[in-house]
């Protein structure tokens, strides 16, 4: 698919490229032209990409002359890919990415004139962070544990400030009497298209949030949230069904309604 994408990460990415999450398909990648950078060359510096230490990653962009904003990358092992489909960007991605494993990938699609602020920590091998077209984030921290897992942020998602996404407890939890491990295994976390996460929401071992759903501020989300609901609380529970949201304060657009499977406006 994408130059520099490991076989393991490619297999993970294929599970994400489904209509409920994104309009991006494998054919999308086949139709793109790529320019390969290292993060340490003059071309990388000119568009705002900086490799801060470790083995050089592969940085694949679709426009080598268009600024992306600022992307700081730290790697511990080789075989890391940063893919940026920056053909229509306005220089508004601001991210720090730390990658401990090999064969992992950060894949960011067209964010247009939206803002994306990220702090990403990929701790294991063959991990994928997928950022869908039109998705935005005022300030989001993402930390993944476990080989071959992913976090997928679907098209047109809206992530408010102070949101945390963690797919694992990050430390072993044991029953002291039996010595048995009782912590949950790492999960892949998927936000389907047009999901809104409120300020300071915490996704901890969250597997999936359905398209069009809203998660209230300071909510704790585990497991799954159905499509087209409002959920909030600690732990979060469904408060109302058959709802979604629009970026415009005055209502949802026809495109937003179609994206979440709603009928046309009456």
One Martini backbone bead per residue (centre of mass of N, CA, C, O) as a GRO file, in nm:
protein
  266
    1UNK     BB    1   0.072   0.052  -0.031
    2UNK     BB    2   0.279   0.208   0.155
    3UNK     BB    3   0.570   0.326   0.171
    4UNK     BB    4   0.715   0.158   0.459
    5UNK     BB    5   0.504  -0.049   0.519
    6UNK     BB    6   0.450  -0.296   0.708
    7UNK     BB    7   0.311  -0.600   0.710
    8UNK     BB    8   0.176  -0.576   0.988
    9UNK     BB    9   0.046  -0.291   0.949
   10UNK     BB   10  -0.118  -0.362   0.697
   11UNK     BB   11  -0.307  -0.566   0.833
   12UNK     BB   12  -0.426  -0.360   1.031
   13UNK     BB   13  -0.532  -0.147   0.827
   14UNK     BB   14  -0.745  -0.326   0.682
   15UNK     BB   15  -0.945  -0.328   0.935
   16UNK     BB   16  -1.012  -0.006   0.905
   17UNK     BB   17  -1.108  -0.008   0.593
   18UNK     BB   18  -1.421   0.101   0.654
   19UNK     BB   19  -1.718   0.270   0.614
   20UNK     BB   20  -1.770   0.334   0.927
   21UNK     BB   21  -1.484   0.501   0.931
   22UNK     BB   22  -1.405   0.531   0.607
   23UNK     BB   23  -1.331   0.637   0.265
   24UNK     BB   24  -1.083   0.486   0.276
   25UNK     BB   25  -0.883   0.287   0.059
   26UNK     BB   26  -0.667   0.096  -0.109
   27UNK     BB   27  -0.702   0.269  -0.370
   28UNK     BB   28  -0.608   0.535  -0.258
   29UNK     BB   29  -0.304   0.453  -0.239
   30UNK     BB   30  -0.264   0.373  -0.541
   31UNK     BB   31  -0.331   0.688  -0.644
   32UNK     BB   32  -0.081   0.795  -0.511
   33UNK     BB   33   0.176   1.027  -0.453
   34UNK     BB   34   0.517   0.996  -0.340
   35UNK     BB   35   0.732   1.136  -0.078
   36UNK     BB   36   1.054   1.079   0.058
   37UNK     BB   37   1.161   1.105   0.392
   38UNK     BB   38   1.350   1.140   0.723
   39UNK     BB   39   1.350   1.411   0.923
   40UNK     BB   40   1.674   1.522   0.843
   41UNK     BB   41   1.603   1.703   0.613
   42UNK     BB   42   1.535   1.989   0.445
   43UNK     BB   43   1.245   1.913   0.362
   44UNK     BB   44   1.138   1.855   0.645
   45UNK     BB   45   1.198   2.129   0.775
   46UNK     BB   46   1.020   2.303   0.576
   47UNK     BB   47   0.736   2.142   0.678
   48UNK     BB   48   0.778   2.046   1.005
   49UNK     BB   49   0.982   1.800   1.027
   50UNK     BB   50   1.120   1.613   1.321
   51UNK     BB   51   1.397   1.422   1.411
   52UNK     BB   52   1.500   1.359   1.758
   53UNK     BB   53   1.556   1.033   1.753
   54UNK     BB   54   1.699   0.768   1.623
   55UNK     BB   55   1.592   0.592   1.388
   56UNK     BB   56   1.499   0.641   1.082
   57UNK     BB   57   1.228   0.726   0.930
   58UNK     BB   58   0.948   0.713   0.725
   59UNK     BB   59   0.848   0.991   0.517
   60UNK     BB   60   0.524   1.026   0.376
   61UNK     BB   61   0.423   1.241   0.113
   62UNK     BB   62   0.207   1.437  -0.119
   63UNK     BB   63   0.360   1.725  -0.038
   64UNK     BB   64   0.686   1.860  -0.018
   65UNK     BB   65   0.584   2.190   0.004
   66UNK     BB   66   0.372   2.149   0.237
   67UNK     BB   67   0.288   2.249   0.529
   68UNK     BB   68   0.202   2.080   0.851
   69UNK     BB   69   0.364   2.231   1.090
   70UNK     BB   70   0.426   2.005   1.363
   71UNK     BB   71   0.667   1.723   1.379
   72UNK     BB   72   0.770   1.507   1.640
   73UNK     BB   73   1.022   1.243   1.632
   74UNK     BB   74   1.060   0.932   1.814
   75UNK     BB   75   1.297   0.656   1.812
   76UNK     BB   76   1.416   0.312   1.881
   77UNK     BB   77   1.339   0.171   1.608
   78UNK     BB   78   1.309   0.049   1.318
   79UNK     BB   79   1.032   0.073   1.085
   80UNK     BB   80   0.904   0.366   1.062
   81UNK     BB   81   0.590   0.535   0.980
   82UNK     BB   82   0.506   0.851   0.815
   83UNK     BB   83   0.181   0.953   0.702
   84UNK     BB   84   0.105   1.245   0.480
   85UNK     BB   85  -0.192   1.393   0.351
   86UNK     BB   86  -0.095   1.728   0.240
   87UNK     BB   87  -0.242   1.865  -0.014
   88UNK     BB   88  -0.470   2.052   0.185
   89UNK     BB   89  -0.314   2.193   0.389
   90UNK     BB   90  -0.250   2.464   0.665
   91UNK     BB   91  -0.048   2.401   0.903
   92UNK     BB   92  -0.230   2.218   1.159
   93UNK     BB   93  -0.017   2.018   1.272
   94UNK     BB   94   0.044   1.916   1.627
   95UNK     BB   95   0.308   1.681   1.704
   96UNK     BB   96   0.397   1.408   1.925
   97UNK     BB   97   0.612   1.117   1.855
   98UNK     BB   98   0.643   0.795   2.015
   99UNK     BB   99   0.857   0.505   1.925
  100UNK     BB  100   0.947   0.173   2.030
  101UNK     BB  101   0.882   0.011   1.791
  102UNK     BB  102   0.838  -0.195   1.515
  103UNK     BB  103   0.633  -0.149   1.232
  104UNK     BB  104   0.508   0.128   1.265
  105UNK     BB  105   0.218   0.371   1.230
  106UNK     BB  106   0.142   0.699   1.101
  107UNK     BB  107  -0.188   0.803   0.974
  108UNK     BB  108  -0.264   1.106   0.786
  109UNK     BB  109  -0.518   1.277   0.670
  110UNK     BB  110  -0.719   1.511   0.560
  111UNK     BB  111  -0.750   1.835   0.747
  112UNK     BB  112  -0.722   2.090   0.613
  113UNK     BB  113  -0.840   2.363   0.829
  114UNK     BB  114  -0.793   2.207   1.064
  115UNK     BB  115  -0.719   2.094   1.399
  116UNK     BB  116  -0.419   1.910   1.530
  117UNK     BB  117  -0.360   1.779   1.862
  118UNK     BB  118  -0.075   1.568   1.959
  119UNK     BB  119   0.004   1.281   2.183
  120UNK     BB  120   0.219   1.005   2.105
  121UNK     BB  121   0.236   0.647   2.223
  122UNK     BB  122   0.423   0.381   2.089
  123UNK     BB  123   0.518   0.066   2.254
  124UNK     BB  124   0.492  -0.135   2.006
  125UNK     BB  125   0.458  -0.353   1.764
  126UNK     BB  126   0.262  -0.298   1.487
  127UNK     BB  127   0.141  -0.017   1.507
  128UNK     BB  128  -0.167   0.190   1.459
  129UNK     BB  129  -0.236   0.527   1.351
  130UNK     BB  130  -0.554   0.649   1.246
  131UNK     BB  131  -0.642   0.944   1.044
  132UNK     BB  132  -0.908   1.087   0.933
  133UNK     BB  133  -1.090   1.268   0.735
  134UNK     BB  134  -1.156   1.574   0.907
  135UNK     BB  135  -1.022   1.531   1.165
  136UNK     BB  136  -1.020   1.666   1.505
  137UNK     BB  137  -0.797   1.832   1.766
  138UNK     BB  138  -0.730   2.018   2.043
  139UNK     BB  139  -0.639   1.768   2.259
  140UNK     BB  140  -0.453   1.457   2.232
  141UNK     BB  141  -0.399   1.143   2.400
  142UNK     BB  142  -0.198   0.856   2.287
  143UNK     BB  143  -0.184   0.511   2.421
  144UNK     BB  144  -0.006   0.212   2.322
  145UNK     BB  145  -0.050  -0.139   2.381
  146UNK     BB  146   0.056  -0.385   2.187
  147UNK     BB  147   0.082  -0.598   1.945
  148UNK     BB  148  -0.115  -0.515   1.664
  149UNK     BB  149  -0.245  -0.251   1.733
  150UNK     BB  150  -0.507   0.012   1.735
  151UNK     BB  151  -0.595   0.350   1.630
  152UNK     BB  152  -0.915   0.487   1.519
  153UNK     BB  153  -0.996   0.788   1.347
  154UNK     BB  154  -1.257   0.896   1.208
  155UNK     BB  155  -1.422   1.064   1.006
  156UNK     BB  156  -1.505   1.371   1.138
  157UNK     BB  157  -1.388   1.395   1.402
  158UNK     BB  158  -1.431   1.524   1.750
  159UNK     BB  159  -1.170   1.647   1.968
  160UNK     BB  160  -1.123   1.756   2.261
  161UNK     BB  161  -0.984   1.872   2.527
  162UNK     BB  162  -0.807   1.635   2.727
  163UNK     BB  163  -0.792   1.370   2.579
  164UNK     BB  164  -0.788   1.010   2.644
  165UNK     BB  165  -0.613   0.721   2.495
  166UNK     BB  166  -0.635   0.389   2.634
  167UNK     BB  167  -0.579   0.025   2.577
  168UNK     BB  168  -0.461   0.003   2.879
  169UNK     BB  169  -0.336  -0.022   3.207
  170UNK     BB  170   0.006  -0.052   3.180
  171UNK     BB  171  -0.029  -0.266   3.415
  172UNK     BB  172  -0.013  -0.517   3.624
  173UNK     BB  173  -0.289  -0.722   3.749
  174UNK     BB  174  -0.336  -0.890   4.069
  175UNK     BB  175  -0.416  -1.159   4.254
  176UNK     BB  176  -0.290  -1.224   4.565
  177UNK     BB  177  -0.394  -1.511   4.636
  178UNK     BB  178  -0.339  -1.653   4.336
  179UNK     BB  179  -0.165  -1.475   4.110
  180UNK     BB  180  -0.361  -1.381   3.906
  181UNK     BB  181  -0.434  -1.233   3.623
  182UNK     BB  182  -0.682  -0.939   3.576
  183UNK     BB  183  -0.613  -0.796   3.339
  184UNK     BB  184  -0.652  -0.652   3.042
  185UNK     BB  185  -0.614  -0.667   2.728
  186UNK     BB  186  -0.526  -0.526   2.463
  187UNK     BB  187  -0.685  -0.290   2.242
  188UNK     BB  188  -0.872  -0.188   1.982
  189UNK     BB  189  -0.947   0.150   1.882
  190UNK     BB  190  -1.271   0.270   1.754
  191UNK     BB  191  -1.369   0.546   1.562
  192UNK     BB  192  -1.613   0.634   1.404
  193UNK     BB  193  -1.775   0.833   1.220
  194UNK     BB  194  -1.869   1.121   1.364
  195UNK     BB  195  -1.724   1.173   1.647
  196UNK     BB  196  -1.775   1.303   1.989
  197UNK     BB  197  -1.539   1.427   2.226
  198UNK     BB  198  -1.527   1.544   2.523
  199UNK     BB  199  -1.391   1.699   2.765
  200UNK     BB  200  -1.179   1.480   2.936
  201UNK     BB  201  -1.198   1.223   2.812
  202UNK     BB  202  -1.181   0.857   2.888
  203UNK     BB  203  -1.021   0.597   2.712
  204UNK     BB  204  -1.040   0.261   2.862
  205UNK     BB  205  -1.060  -0.004   2.682
  206UNK     BB  206  -1.181   0.090   2.415
  207UNK     BB  207  -1.325  -0.045   2.121
  208UNK     BB  208  -1.609   0.123   2.045
  209UNK     BB  209  -1.750   0.398   1.851
  210UNK     BB  210  -2.019   0.495   1.707
  211UNK     BB  211  -2.162   0.655   1.473
  212UNK     BB  212  -2.243   0.990   1.579
  213UNK     BB  213  -2.145   0.998   1.860
  214UNK     BB  214  -2.158   1.108   2.205
  215UNK     BB  215  -1.921   1.231   2.455
  216UNK     BB  216  -1.894   1.340   2.752
  217UNK     BB  217  -1.760   1.520   2.978
  218UNK     BB  218  -1.561   1.333   3.185
  219UNK     BB  219  -1.564   1.055   3.070
  220UNK     BB  220  -1.578   0.691   3.106
  221UNK     BB  221  -1.460   0.459   2.858
  222UNK     BB  222  -1.579   0.130   2.795
  223UNK     BB  223  -1.582  -0.069   2.540
  224UNK     BB  224  -1.905   0.013   2.408
  225UNK     BB  225  -2.064   0.234   2.166
  226UNK     BB  226  -2.321   0.313   2.006
  227UNK     BB  227  -2.484   0.439   1.761
  228UNK     BB  228  -2.646   0.732   1.789
  229UNK     BB  229  -2.543   0.853   2.081
  230UNK     BB  230  -2.561   0.957   2.422
  231UNK     BB  231  -2.274   0.964   2.641
  232UNK     BB  232  -2.224   0.942   3.008
  233UNK     BB  233  -1.990   0.914   3.260
  234UNK     BB  234  -1.885   0.703   3.566
  235UNK     BB  235  -1.950   0.525   3.375
  236UNK     BB  236  -2.054   0.520   3.069
  237UNK     BB  237  -2.387   0.596   2.943
  238UNK     BB  238  -2.682   0.584   2.794
  239UNK     BB  239  -2.910   0.867   2.748
  240UNK     BB  240  -2.947   0.874   2.421
  241UNK     BB  241  -3.121   0.804   2.128
  242UNK     BB  242  -3.112   0.919   1.806
  243UNK     BB  243  -2.832   1.088   1.786
  244UNK     BB  244  -2.643   1.387   1.696
  245UNK     BB  245  -2.409   1.609   1.520
  246UNK     BB  246  -2.281   1.949   1.458
  247UNK     BB  247  -2.051   2.189   1.372
  248UNK     BB  248  -2.282   2.362   1.350
  249UNK     BB  249  -2.477   2.546   1.571
  250UNK     BB  250  -2.756   2.523   1.371
  251UNK     BB  251  -2.674   2.230   1.256
  252UNK     BB  252  -2.707   1.979   1.037
  253UNK     BB  253  -2.593   1.850   0.766
  254UNK     BB  254  -2.652   1.650   0.506
  255UNK     BB  255  -2.376   1.504   0.520
  256UNK     BB  256  -2.390   1.426   0.819
  257UNK     BB  257  -2.644   1.253   0.805
  258UNK     BB  258  -2.541   1.049   0.597
  259UNK     BB  259  -2.281   0.954   0.755
  260UNK     BB  260  -2.490   0.830   1.001
  261UNK     BB  261  -2.767   0.714   0.861
  262UNK     BB  262  -2.964   0.938   0.805
  263UNK     BB  263  -3.218   1.097   0.706
  264UNK     BB  264  -3.334   1.336   0.555
  265UNK     BB  265  -3.447   1.628   0.591
  266UNK     BB  266  -3.779   1.741   0.644
   0.00000   0.00000   0.00000
